[in-house]
Amino acid sequence: MARITREPEFRWRGRAKSLLPRDQIVVRVASFRFRFADTSQLRECLAYYQKKTHPSSRVPAKELAADLGDDWRELRGWEVERWFERLPMYLLEEPKRQKVVKALSKALELAESGKLKA
């Protein structure tokens, strides 16, 4: 069973914490915690998990250069990784993928209707 909550998030600005709290959407499902700053991130993650098969994660060099600049080859690997490449692979196993899709769909529905509680 998934737990869906809205929790305060404090962003670090330099050395001091920001005094302006921002809420984030937290979805706990399949022994993993997803954190989303807004519903657009939630929609993007849901769209990713709704696909059963995913295309290659290889990105053409021209596309990387357009996104990251001409010095993209000097960046470390984790700086070039996309968000979905850092997720655990066990979440893509079919039973867990279905649980994740169900939980993220419910979270999106709650967030858009304004019924998501802190």
DSSP file (Angstrom, degrees, kcal/mol; ACC not computed):
  #  RESIDUE AA STRUCTURE BP1 BP2  ACC     N-H-->O    O-->H-N    N-H-->O    O-->H-N    TCO  KAPPA ALPHA  PHI   PSI    X-CA   Y-CA   Z-CA
    1    1 A M              0   0    0      0, 0.0     2,-0.2     0, 0.0    29,-0.1   0.000 360.0 360.0 360.0 134.3    0.0    0.0    0.0
    2    2 A A        -     0   0    0     27,-0.1     2,-0.5    97,-0.1    27,-0.2  -0.549 360.0-145.8 -86.5 147.6    1.3    3.4   -1.0
    3    3 A R  E     -A   28   0A   0     25,-2.1    25,-3.0    -2,-0.2     2,-0.5  -0.969  15.6-171.1-112.0 125.3    1.6    6.4    1.4
    4    4 A I  E     +A   27   0A   0     -2,-0.5     2,-0.3    23,-0.2   113,-0.3  -0.970  17.0 154.6-120.8 120.6    1.1    9.7   -0.3
    5    5 A T  E     -A   26   0A   0     21,-2.6    21,-2.9    -2,-0.5     2,-0.5  -0.894  40.6-127.1-138.7 167.2    1.8   12.9    1.7
    6    6 A R  E     -A   25   0A   0    111,-1.7    19,-0.2    -2,-0.3    17,-0.0  -0.990  34.4-178.5-116.0 123.4    2.7   16.5    1.3
    7    7 A E  E     -A   24   0A   0     17,-2.4    17,-2.9    -2,-0.5     2,-0.1  -0.904  30.0-105.5-123.7 149.8    5.7   17.5    3.3
    8    8 A P  E     -A   23   0A   0      0, 0.0     2,-0.4     0, 0.0    15,-0.2  -0.466  32.5-159.5 -71.9 146.1    7.5   20.9    3.8
    9    9 A E  E     -A   22   0A   0     13,-3.3    13,-2.4    -2,-0.1     2,-0.6  -0.995   5.8-159.7-128.3 130.9   10.8   21.2    2.0
   10   10 A F        -     0   0    0     -2,-0.4     2,-0.3    11,-0.2     9,-0.1  -0.952  13.9-146.9-110.6 121.3   13.5   23.8    2.9
   11   11 A R        -     0   0    0     -2,-0.6     7,-2.3     9,-0.4     2,-0.5  -0.671  15.6-124.1 -87.7 139.6   16.0   24.5    0.2
   12   12 A W  E     -C   17   0B   0     -2,-0.3     2,-0.6     5,-0.2     5,-0.2  -0.711  21.8-168.5 -82.7 127.8   19.5   25.3    1.2
   13   13 A R  E >   -C   16   0B   0      3,-2.3     3,-1.4    -2,-0.5     2,-0.5  -0.901  63.9 -54.8-116.5  98.7   20.7   28.7   -0.2
   14   14 A G  T 3  S-     0   0    0     -2,-0.6    -2,-0.0     1,-0.3     3,-0.0  -0.580 117.8 -24.0  68.8-118.5   24.4   28.8    0.4
   15   15 A R  T 3  S+     0   0    0     -2,-0.5     2,-0.3    -3,-0.1    -1,-0.3   0.638 126.1  70.9-101.3 -17.7   25.0   28.2    4.1
   16   16 A A  E <  S-C   13   0B   0     -3,-1.4    -3,-2.3     1,-0.0     2,-0.2  -0.769  81.3-117.3-105.2 146.3   21.6   29.2    5.4
   17   17 A K  E     -C   12   0B   0     -2,-0.3    -5,-0.2    -5,-0.2     2,-0.2  -0.518  35.3-108.7 -74.2 144.8   18.3   27.5    5.1
   18   18 A S        -     0   0    0     -7,-2.3    -1,-0.1    -2,-0.2    -7,-0.0  -0.525  17.0-146.6 -71.1 141.2   15.6   29.4    3.2
   19   19 A L  S    S+     0   0    0     -2,-0.2    -1,-0.1     1,-0.1    -2,-0.0   0.508  78.0  90.4 -86.9  -4.5   12.9   30.6    5.5
   20   20 A L  S    S-     0   0    0     -9,-0.1    -9,-0.4     2,-0.0     2,-0.2  -0.804  72.7-148.5 -93.8 104.1   10.3   30.1    2.8
   21   21 A P        -     0   0    0      0, 0.0     2,-0.4     0, 0.0   -11,-0.2  -0.473  10.6-163.6 -73.2 141.6    9.0   26.6    3.1
   22   22 A R  E     -A    9   0A   0    -13,-2.4   -13,-3.3    -2,-0.2     2,-0.3  -0.968  17.0-126.4-120.8 140.7    7.9   24.8   -0.1
   23   23 A D  E     -A    8   0A   0     -2,-0.4     2,-0.3   -15,-0.2   -17,-0.0  -0.621  23.1-165.8 -85.7 146.4    5.7   21.8   -0.1
   24   24 A Q  E     -A    7   0A   0    -17,-2.9   -17,-2.4    -2,-0.3     2,-0.5  -0.952  21.9-120.3-127.7 151.6    6.8   18.7   -1.9
   25   25 A I  E     -AB   6  36A   0     11,-2.9    11,-2.6    -2,-0.3     2,-0.5  -0.806  28.5-165.4 -92.7 126.3    4.7   15.6   -2.8
   26   26 A V  E     -AB   5  35A   0    -21,-2.9   -21,-2.6    -2,-0.5     2,-0.5  -0.960   7.0-174.6-118.5 125.5    6.1   12.4   -1.3
   27   27 A V  E     -AB   4  34A   0      7,-2.3     7,-3.1    -2,-0.5     2,-0.6  -0.976   5.7-164.8-121.5 118.5    5.0    9.0   -2.5
   28   28 A R  E     +AB   3  33A   0    -25,-3.0   -25,-2.1    -2,-0.5     2,-0.3  -0.914  28.2 143.9-105.1 116.7    6.2    5.9   -0.7
   29   29 A V  E >   + B   0  32A   0      3,-2.4     3,-1.0    -2,-0.6   -27,-0.1  -0.988  59.0   6.5-152.7 142.4    5.7    2.7   -2.7
   30   30 A A  T 3  S-     0   0    0     -2,-0.3     3,-0.1     1,-0.3    -1,-0.1   0.872 128.0 -56.8  53.2  44.9    7.6   -0.6   -3.2
   31   31 A S  T 3  S+     0   0    0      1,-0.2     2,-0.3    -3,-0.0    -1,-0.3   0.793 118.5 104.4  59.8  31.7   10.2    0.3   -0.6
   32   32 A F  E <   -B   29   0A   0     -3,-1.0    -3,-2.4     2,-0.0     2,-0.6  -0.990  61.3-141.5-141.2 148.4   11.1    3.5   -2.4
   33   33 A R  E     -B   28   0A   0     -2,-0.3     2,-0.4    -5,-0.2    -5,-0.2  -0.947  12.6-163.4-115.4 116.6   10.4    7.2   -1.7
   34   34 A F  E     -B   27   0A   0     -7,-3.1    -7,-2.3    -2,-0.6     2,-0.4  -0.802   5.7-163.7 -93.5 138.3    9.6    9.5   -4.6
   35   35 A R  E     -B   26   0A   0     -2,-0.4     2,-0.4    -9,-0.2    -9,-0.2  -0.992   6.8-175.7-125.1 130.5    9.8   13.2   -4.0
   36   36 A F  E     -B   25   0A   0    -11,-2.6   -11,-2.9    -2,-0.4     3,-0.1  -0.983  22.5-158.7-128.4 134.9    8.3   15.8   -6.4
   37   37 A A  S    S-     0   0    0     -2,-0.4     2,-0.3   -13,-0.2    -1,-0.1   0.806  81.1  -4.9 -78.3 -30.8    8.5   19.6   -6.2
   38   38 A D  S  > S-     0   0    0    -13,-0.1     4,-1.4   -14,-0.1     3,-0.4  -0.927  78.7 -92.6-153.9 176.6    5.3   20.0   -8.4
   39   39 A T  H  > S+     0   0    0     -2,-0.3     4,-2.6     1,-0.2     5,-0.2   0.745 115.4  65.5 -71.6 -22.5    2.8   18.1  -10.4
   40   40 A S  H  > S+     0   0    0      2,-0.2     4,-2.1     1,-0.2    -1,-0.2   0.909 103.6  46.6 -66.8 -38.8    4.7   18.5  -13.7
   41   41 A Q  H  > S+     0   0    0     -3,-0.4     4,-2.2     2,-0.2    -1,-0.2   0.895 112.2  51.6 -65.1 -39.8    7.5   16.3  -12.2
   42   42 A L  H  X S+     0   0    0     -4,-1.4     4,-2.4     2,-0.2    -2,-0.2   0.908 109.4  49.4 -63.1 -42.9    4.9   13.8  -11.0
   43   43 A R  H  X S+     0   0    0     -4,-2.6     4,-2.5     2,-0.2    -1,-0.2   0.904 110.4  50.8 -62.2 -42.3    3.4   13.7  -14.5
   44   44 A E  H  X S+     0   0    0     -4,-2.1     4,-1.7     2,-0.2    -2,-0.2   0.905 112.3  46.1 -64.0 -42.1    6.8   13.1  -16.2
   45   45 A C  H  X S+     0   0    0     -4,-2.2     4,-2.2     2,-0.2    -1,-0.2   0.897 112.1  51.3 -68.0 -40.1    7.6   10.3  -13.8
   46   46 A L  H  X S+     0   0    0     -4,-2.4     4,-1.6     1,-0.2    -2,-0.2   0.913 108.4  51.5 -63.0 -42.8    4.2    8.7  -14.2
   47   47 A A  H  X S+     0   0    0     -4,-2.5     4,-0.7     1,-0.2    -1,-0.2   0.876 109.3  51.8 -61.6 -37.0    4.6    8.8  -18.0
   48   48 A Y  H >< S+     0   0    0     -4,-1.7     3,-0.7     1,-0.2    -2,-0.2   0.931 112.5  43.8 -64.6 -45.8    7.9    7.1  -17.7
   49   49 A Y  H 3< S+     0   0    0     -4,-2.2    -1,-0.2     1,-0.2    -2,-0.2   0.671 102.0  67.4 -77.9 -16.1    6.5    4.2  -15.6
   50   50 A Q  H 3< S+     0   0    0     -4,-1.6     2,-0.4    -5,-0.2    -1,-0.2   0.749  85.0  85.5 -73.1 -22.2    3.5    3.8  -17.7
   51   51 A K    <<  -     0   0    0     -3,-0.7     3,-0.1    -4,-0.7     0, 0.0  -0.649  65.8-158.2 -79.5 131.4    5.7    2.5  -20.5
   52   52 A K  S    S+     0   0    0     -2,-0.4     2,-0.4     1,-0.2    -1,-0.2   0.908  80.8  32.4 -75.5 -42.2    6.4   -1.2  -20.3
   53   53 A T  S    S-     0   0    0      0, 0.0    -1,-0.2     0, 0.0     0, 0.0  -0.912  76.0-151.8-117.0 145.5    9.6   -1.0  -22.5
   54   54 A H        -     0   0    0     -2,-0.4     3,-0.1    -3,-0.1    -6,-0.0  -0.870  17.9-115.4-116.5 146.7   11.9    2.0  -22.6
   55   55 A P        -     0   0    0      0, 0.0    -1,-0.1     0, 0.0     0, 0.0  -0.167  54.4 -66.7 -69.8 173.0   14.1    3.1  -25.5
   56   56 A S        -     0   0    0      1,-0.1     0, 0.0     2,-0.0     0, 0.0  -0.246  36.7-137.6 -57.8 145.9   17.9    3.1  -25.2
   57   57 A S        +     0   0    0     -3,-0.1     2,-0.2     2,-0.1    -1,-0.1   0.445  67.5 118.0 -87.0   1.1   19.3    5.5  -22.7
   58   58 A R        -     0   0    0      1,-0.0    -2,-0.0     0, 0.0     0, 0.0  -0.492  50.5-158.4 -71.1 135.2   22.1    6.5  -25.1
   59   59 A V        -     0   0    0     -2,-0.2     5,-0.1     2,-0.0    -2,-0.1  -0.953  22.1-112.0-116.2 131.0   21.9   10.2  -26.1
   60   60 A P     >  -     0   0    0      0, 0.0     4,-2.0     0, 0.0     3,-0.4  -0.278  24.8-121.4 -60.2 146.9   23.6   11.4  -29.3
   61   61 A A  H  > S+     0   0    0      1,-0.2     4,-2.6     2,-0.2     5,-0.2   0.854 111.5  56.6 -59.3 -37.1   26.6   13.7  -28.7
   62   62 A K  H  > S+     0   0    0      1,-0.2     4,-1.9     2,-0.2    -1,-0.2   0.889 107.4  48.6 -63.3 -38.0   25.0   16.6  -30.6
   63   63 A E  H  > S+     0   0    0     -3,-0.4     4,-2.0     2,-0.2    -2,-0.2   0.901 111.7  49.0 -69.0 -40.6   22.0   16.5  -28.3
   64   64 A L  H  X S+     0   0    0     -4,-2.0     4,-3.4     1,-0.2     5,-0.4   0.917 111.0  50.3 -62.5 -43.7   24.2   16.5  -25.2
   65   65 A A  H  X S+     0   0    0     -4,-2.6     4,-1.7     1,-0.2    -1,-0.2   0.877 110.2  50.4 -63.5 -37.2   26.2   19.4  -26.6
   66   66 A A  H  < S+     0   0    0     -4,-1.9    -1,-0.2    -5,-0.2    -2,-0.2   0.884 119.1  37.1 -67.9 -37.4   23.0   21.3  -27.2
   67   67 A D  H  < S+     0   0    0     -4,-2.0    -2,-0.2     2,-0.1    -3,-0.2   0.886 131.5  24.4 -81.1 -40.5   21.8   20.7  -23.7
   68   68 A L  H  < S-     0   0    0     -4,-3.4     3,-0.2     1,-0.3    -3,-0.2   0.534 108.5-108.1-108.1  -9.2   25.0   20.9  -21.7
   69   69 A G    ><  -     0   0    0     -4,-1.7     3,-1.1    -5,-0.4    -1,-0.3  -0.309  44.1 -64.3 101.0 170.4   27.3   23.1  -23.8
   70   70 A D  T 3  S+     0   0    0      1,-0.3     3,-0.5     2,-0.1    -1,-0.2   0.715 127.0  61.4 -70.0 -21.3   30.4   22.3  -25.8
   71   71 A D  T >   +     0   0    0     -3,-0.2     3,-1.5     1,-0.2     4,-0.4   0.061  64.9 120.4 -93.2  26.8   32.4   21.2  -22.7
   72   72 A W  G X   +     0   0    0     -3,-1.1     3,-0.9     1,-0.3    -1,-0.2   0.739  63.8  67.2 -63.5 -23.6   30.1   18.3  -21.9
   73   73 A R  G 3  S+     0   0    0     -3,-0.5    -1,-0.3     1,-0.2    -2,-0.1   0.756  95.1  56.5 -70.2 -23.1   32.9   15.8  -22.2
   74   74 A E  G <  S+     0   0    0     -3,-1.5    -1,-0.2     2,-0.0    -2,-0.2   0.598  87.1 100.1 -83.1 -10.1   34.6   17.2  -19.2
   75   75 A L  S <  S-     0   0    0     -3,-0.9     2,-0.1    -4,-0.4     5,-0.0  -0.436  80.0-110.2 -74.9 149.8   31.6   16.7  -16.9
   76   76 A R    >>  -     0   0    0     -2,-0.1     3,-1.1     1,-0.1     4,-0.8  -0.352  32.1-104.8 -74.2 161.6   31.5   13.6  -14.6
   77   77 A G  H >> S+     0   0    0      1,-0.3     4,-1.2     2,-0.2     3,-0.9   0.856 118.1  53.9 -57.5 -41.4   29.1   10.8  -15.4
   78   78 A W  H 34 S+     0   0    0      1,-0.2    -1,-0.3     2,-0.2     8,-0.0   0.721 103.5  58.0 -71.2 -18.5   26.6   11.7  -12.6
   79   79 A E  H <4 S+     0   0    0     -3,-1.1    -1,-0.2     1,-0.2    -2,-0.2   0.729 109.6  44.2 -78.9 -21.0   26.3   15.2  -14.0
   80   80 A V  H << S+     0   0    0     -3,-0.9    -2,-0.2    -4,-0.8    -1,-0.2   0.655  90.2 108.6 -94.9 -19.2   25.2   13.9  -17.4
   81   81 A E     <  -     0   0    0     -4,-1.2     2,-0.2     1,-0.1    -3,-0.0  -0.233  65.8-130.4 -61.1 144.9   22.8   11.3  -16.0
   82   82 A R    >   -     0   0    0    -25,-0.1     3,-1.3     1,-0.1     4,-0.5  -0.569  28.3-103.1 -90.5 163.3   19.1   12.0  -16.5
   83   83 A W  G >  S+     0   0    0      1,-0.3     3,-1.1    -2,-0.2     4,-0.2   0.850 118.3  52.1 -58.0 -39.4   16.7   11.7  -13.5
   84   84 A F  G >  S+     0   0    0      1,-0.3     3,-0.7     2,-0.2    -1,-0.3   0.669  98.5  65.2 -77.2 -14.3   15.3    8.3  -14.5
   85   85 A E  G <  S+     0   0    0     -3,-1.3    -1,-0.3     1,-0.2    -2,-0.2   0.624  97.4  57.2 -78.0 -12.4   18.7    6.7  -14.9
   86   86 A R  G <  S+     0   0    0     -3,-1.1    -1,-0.2    -4,-0.5    -2,-0.2   0.444  84.4 102.4 -97.0  -1.1   19.3    7.1  -11.2
   87   87 A L  S <  S-     0   0    0     -3,-0.7     2,-0.1    -4,-0.2    -3,-0.0  -0.510  85.3 -95.2 -80.9 151.0   16.2    5.2  -10.1
   88   88 A P    >   -     0   0    0      0, 0.0     3,-1.2     0, 0.0     4,-0.2  -0.409  26.4-135.1 -66.5 140.5   16.5    1.6   -8.9
   89   89 A M  G >  S+     0   0    0      1,-0.2     3,-2.0     2,-0.2     4,-0.3   0.756  96.8  73.4 -69.8 -24.7   16.0   -1.0  -11.6
   90   90 A Y  G >  S+     0   0    0      1,-0.3     3,-1.1     2,-0.2    -1,-0.2   0.746  84.7  68.7 -64.5 -19.3   13.8   -3.2   -9.4
   91   91 A L  G <  S+     0   0    0     -3,-1.2    -1,-0.3     1,-0.2     9,-0.2   0.670  92.0  60.4 -71.4 -14.9   11.0   -0.7   -9.8
   92   92 A L  G <  S+     0   0    0     -3,-2.0    -1,-0.2    -4,-0.2    -2,-0.2   0.535  75.4 111.9 -89.8  -6.7   10.8   -1.6  -13.5
   93   93 A E  S <> S-     0   0    0     -3,-1.1     4,-3.1    -4,-0.3     3,-0.4  -0.467  83.1-112.4 -64.0 140.7    9.9   -5.3  -12.7
   94   94 A E  H  > S+     0   0    0      1,-0.2     4,-2.2     2,-0.2     5,-0.2   0.827 110.8  46.1 -52.9 -48.6    6.3   -5.7  -13.8
   95   95 A P  H  > S+     0   0    0      0, 0.0     4,-1.5     0, 0.0    -1,-0.2   0.919 119.3  42.0 -62.5 -40.1    4.5   -6.2  -10.4
   96   96 A K  H  > S+     0   0    0     -3,-0.4     4,-2.6    -6,-0.2    -2,-0.2   0.873 110.9  56.2 -73.2 -36.5    6.4   -3.3   -8.8
   97   97 A R  H  X S+     0   0    0     -4,-3.1     4,-2.6     1,-0.2    -1,-0.2   0.906 107.0  50.3 -60.4 -41.7    5.9   -1.1  -11.9
   98   98 A Q  H  X S+     0   0    0     -4,-2.2     4,-2.2    -5,-0.3    -1,-0.2   0.891 110.6  49.2 -64.9 -38.9    2.2   -1.6  -11.7
   99   99 A K  H  X S+     0   0    0     -4,-1.5     4,-2.5     2,-0.2    -2,-0.2   0.907 111.6  49.4 -64.3 -41.7    2.2   -0.6   -8.0
  100  100 A V  H  X S+     0   0    0     -4,-2.6     4,-2.9     2,-0.2     5,-0.3   0.925 110.9  49.0 -64.7 -44.5    4.2    2.5   -8.8
  101  101 A V  H  X S+     0   0    0     -4,-2.6     4,-2.3     1,-0.2    -1,-0.2   0.916 112.6  48.3 -61.2 -43.5    1.9    3.5  -11.7
  102  102 A K  H  X S+     0   0    0     -4,-2.2     4,-2.1     2,-0.2    -2,-0.2   0.925 114.5  45.1 -63.4 -45.2   -1.1    3.0   -9.4
  103  103 A A  H  X S+     0   0    0     -4,-2.5     4,-2.4     2,-0.2    -2,-0.2   0.910 114.3  47.8 -67.1 -43.0    0.4    5.1   -6.6
  104  104 A L  H  X S+     0   0    0     -4,-2.9     4,-2.4     2,-0.2    -1,-0.2   0.874 111.1  51.7 -67.9 -35.8    1.6    7.9   -8.8
  105  105 A S  H  X S+     0   0    0     -4,-2.3     4,-2.3    -5,-0.3    -1,-0.2   0.921 111.4  47.2 -63.7 -43.7   -1.8    8.1  -10.6
  106  106 A K  H  X S+     0   0    0     -4,-2.1     4,-2.5     2,-0.2    -2,-0.2   0.902 111.7  50.8 -64.1 -41.4   -3.5    8.4   -7.2
  107  107 A A  H  X S+     0   0    0     -4,-2.4     4,-2.7     2,-0.2    -2,-0.2   0.902 110.5  49.0 -63.5 -41.6   -1.0   11.0   -6.0
  108  108 A L  H  X S+     0   0    0     -4,-2.4     4,-2.4     2,-0.2     5,-0.2   0.910 111.1  49.9 -64.2 -42.1   -1.6   13.0   -9.2
  109  109 A E  H  X S+     0   0    0     -4,-2.3     4,-1.6     1,-0.2     6,-0.2   0.925 113.9  45.0 -61.8 -45.3   -5.3   12.8   -8.7
  110  110 A L  H  X>S+     0   0    0     -4,-2.5     5,-1.6     1,-0.2     4,-0.9   0.898 113.6  49.8 -65.6 -41.2   -5.0   14.0   -5.1
  111  111 A A  H  <5S+     0   0    0     -4,-2.7     3,-0.3     1,-0.2    -2,-0.2   0.896 112.4  46.4 -66.7 -40.5   -2.6   16.8   -5.9
  112  112 A E  H  <5S+     0   0    0     -4,-2.4    -1,-0.2     1,-0.2    -2,-0.2   0.801 113.5  48.5 -73.4 -28.3   -4.7   18.2   -8.7
  113  113 A S  H  <5S-     0   0    0     -4,-1.6    -1,-0.2    -5,-0.2    -2,-0.2   0.592 109.5-122.4 -87.0 -10.3   -7.9   18.0   -6.7
  114  114 A G  T  <5S+     0   0    0     -4,-0.9    -3,-0.2    -3,-0.3    -4,-0.1   0.644  79.8 117.9  81.1  14.5   -6.3   19.7   -3.7
  115  115 A K      < +     0   0    0     -5,-1.6     2,-0.5    -6,-0.2    -4,-0.2   0.374  35.4 117.7 -94.7   3.6   -7.1   16.9   -1.3
  116  116 A L        -     0   0    0     -6,-0.9     2,-0.2    -5,-0.1  -111,-0.1  -0.614  53.4-153.7 -76.8 122.2   -3.4   16.0   -0.6
  117  117 A K              0   0    0     -2,-0.5  -111,-1.7  -113,-0.3    -2,-0.1  -0.629 360.0 360.0-101.2 154.8   -2.8   16.6    3.1
  118  118 A A              0   0    0     -2,-0.2    -1,-0.1  -113,-0.2  -113,-0.1   0.448 360.0 360.0 -79.1 360.0    0.3   17.4    5.0
